[in-house]
Amino acid sequence: MAGDERRANEGVVLAVWLAEDRRTVEVADGELVGLGFAPYLDEARTIPLVEDGRSPVLPGVFCTRVDGVPFHDDVVQLPHFSAGRRVEIRAEPANAHDRHPLAVYGGGLRVGYVPAPVASSLAPPGTRVGRGIVVMEWSSNGVRQGITVLGSMQVTLRISPEV
């Protein structure tokens, strides 16, 4: 069977188009500014992939803010987590706090996790590495506070235009 094993995201390719995006969200202690990209399923950019922290946006595909970033506030400032940068999604089966944790890594550093409700439906047994892209970085007073990632453990995302 070892010769038949494939990476979880080989074989199926999903084309995604990006459009520059800027958002402002009011929060209790001010506002968060989001800079990055809005993902779409069509070149005309009429079918958006909407951020959802509770479930995948398509079978096997997620677009969500990353949980736990405040615990890695020094790491999230690195250029690895700027909008448009590629990230890895790795299962962490030894994690005692979550049954199906999917950690988000950039430059070999963990910045946080895919929210548990999404991760539990995306992490099939044996999955090792998924891929994603930071589509939005959230800042307050010029300091990055969080990121939104579009990614998958099952399919390869082909991003157009390439950023």
ABEGO torsion letter per residue (X at the ends): XAAABBBAABGBBBBBBBBBBBBBBBBAAEBBBBBEBBBBABAAGABBBBBBAABBABBGBBBBBBBGAAAAAAAAABAAABBGBBBBBBBBAABAABABBBBBBBGGBBAEBBBAAAAAAABBBGBABBBBBBABBBBBGGBBABBBBBBBAABBBBBOBBX
